[in-house]
Amino acid sequence: MIAFDSDYLDTDSKLIEIKNIFRDRKIMDIYEFREDGISTKISNIVDYDFWETEIYFWNNESFWFDSSKDWIIYKSHEGTTTFGGLWLVNKLKELWSDWNENISWDTKNKSR
């Protein structure tokens, strides 16, 4: 698992890269579980906006994964976005040369 500062991911280019990772692996259908109890099956990840258009995601917890359950994305209200799954973490590190400068494990004690 690897956790990033959510501000690092809040760019159009990062969101496109994340979607492309899934598209390239032929992962199109994903599940979203939100802290408010809403659960959704998203049929086309390429068309999904993740957290970029809805204020909900900046103040609540959400998870995304697919039926394989070999990866997960977790967005916390504390300003981190965590990726799990060896293949996904390795791909992000491969794509983002500055990944190590943008990890964020200690959300309780960092200043914003």
Contacts in CASP RR format, 6 or more apart in sequence:
PFRMAT RR
TARGET T0000
AUTHOR 0000-0000-0000
METHOD contacts of the structure
MODEL  1
MIAFDSDYLDTDSKLIEIKNIFRDRKIMDIYEFREDGISTKISNIVDYDF
WETEIYFWNNESFWFDSSKDWIIYKSHEGTTTFGGLWLVNKLKELWSDWN
ENISWDTKNKSR
1 82 0 8 1.000
1 83 0 8 1.000
1 84 0 8 1.000
1 85 0 8 1.000
1 89 0 8 1.000
2 82 0 8 1.000
2 83 0 8 1.000
2 84 0 8 1.000
2 89 0 8 1.000
2 92 0 8 1.000
2 93 0 8 1.000
2 99 0 8 1.000
2 103 0 8 1.000
3 80 0 8 1.000
3 81 0 8 1.000
3 82 0 8 1.000
3 83 0 8 1.000
3 103 0 8 1.000
3 104 0 8 1.000
3 105 0 8 1.000
4 80 0 8 1.000
4 81 0 8 1.000
4 82 0 8 1.000
4 83 0 8 1.000
4 99 0 8 1.000
4 102 0 8 1.000
4 103 0 8 1.000
4 104 0 8 1.000
5 79 0 8 1.000
5 80 0 8 1.000
5 102 0 8 1.000
5 103 0 8 1.000
5 104 0 8 1.000
6 51 0 8 1.000
6 58 0 8 1.000
6 75 0 8 1.000
6 76 0 8 1.000
6 79 0 8 1.000
6 80 0 8 1.000
6 81 0 8 1.000
7 79 0 8 1.000
8 14 0 8 1.000
8 102 0 8 1.000
9 15 0 8 1.000
9 18 0 8 1.000
9 81 0 8 1.000
10 51 0 8 1.000
10 52 0 8 1.000
12 52 0 8 1.000
14 96 0 8 1.000
15 49 0 8 1.000
15 50 0 8 1.000
15 52 0 8 1.000
17 95 0 8 1.000
17 96 0 8 1.000
18 50 0 8 1.000
18 73 0 8 1.000
19 45 0 8 1.000
19 46 0 8 1.000
19 48 0 8 1.000
21 88 0 8 1.000
21 91 0 8 1.000
21 92 0 8 1.000
21 95 0 8 1.000
22 28 0 8 1.000
22 30 0 8 1.000
22 45 0 8 1.000
23 45 0 8 1.000
23 46 0 8 1.000
25 87 0 8 1.000
27 45 0 8 1.000
27 66 0 8 1.000
27 68 0 8 1.000
28 43 0 8 1.000
28 44 0 8 1.000
28 45 0 8 1.000
28 46 0 8 1.000
29 41 0 8 1.000
29 42 0 8 1.000
29 43 0 8 1.000
29 44 0 8 1.000
29 45 0 8 1.000
29 66 0 8 1.000
29 67 0 8 1.000
30 41 0 8 1.000
30 42 0 8 1.000
30 45 0 8 1.000
30 48 0 8 1.000
30 64 0 8 1.000
30 65 0 8 1.000
30 66 0 8 1.000
31 39 0 8 1.000
31 40 0 8 1.000
31 41 0 8 1.000
31 42 0 8 1.000
31 64 0 8 1.000
31 65 0 8 1.000
31 66 0 8 1.000
31 67 0 8 1.000
32 38 0 8 1.000
32 39 0 8 1.000
32 40 0 8 1.000
32 41 0 8 1.000
32 42 0 8 1.000
32 62 0 8 1.000
32 63 0 8 1.000
32 64 0 8 1.000
33 39 0 8 1.000
33 62 0 8 1.000
33 63 0 8 1.000
33 64 0 8 1.000
34 56 0 8 1.000
34 60 0 8 1.000
34 61 0 8 1.000
34 62 0 8 1.000
35 60 0 8 1.000
35 61 0 8 1.000
35 62 0 8 1.000
35 77 0 8 1.000
36 56 0 8 1.000
36 60 0 8 1.000
42 48 0 8 1.000
42 64 0 8 1.000
50 57 0 8 1.000
50 64 0 8 1.000
51 57 0 8 1.000
51 58 0 8 1.000
51 62 0 8 1.000
51 75 0 8 1.000
51 81 0 8 1.000
56 62 0 8 1.000
57 75 0 8 1.000
58 77 0 8 1.000
58 79 0 8 1.000
59 77 0 8 1.000
60 77 0 8 1.000
61 74 0 8 1.000
61 75 0 8 1.000
61 76 0 8 1.000
61 77 0 8 1.000
62 74 0 8 1.000
62 75 0 8 1.000
63 72 0 8 1.000
63 73 0 8 1.000
63 74 0 8 1.000
63 75 0 8 1.000
64 72 0 8 1.000
64 73 0 8 1.000
65 71 0 8 1.000
65 72 0 8 1.000
65 73 0 8 1.000
70 85 0 8 1.000
70 87 0 8 1.000
71 83 0 8 1.000
71 84 0 8 1.000
71 85 0 8 1.000
71 87 0 8 1.000
71 88 0 8 1.000
72 82 0 8 1.000
72 83 0 8 1.000
72 84 0 8 1.000
72 85 0 8 1.000
73 81 0 8 1.000
73 82 0 8 1.000
73 83 0 8 1.000
73 84 0 8 1.000
74 81 0 8 1.000
74 82 0 8 1.000
74 83 0 8 1.000
74 84 0 8 1.000
75 81 0 8 1.000
75 82 0 8 1.000
76 82 0 8 1.000
76 107 0 8 1.000
78 107 0 8 1.000
78 108 0 8 1.000
79 104 0 8 1.000
79 107 0 8 1.000
80 104 0 8 1.000
80 105 0 8 1.000
80 107 0 8 1.000
83 89 0 8 1.000
83 92 0 8 1.000
92 99 0 8 1.000
93 99 0 8 1.000
96 102 0 8 1.000
104 110 0 8 1.000
END
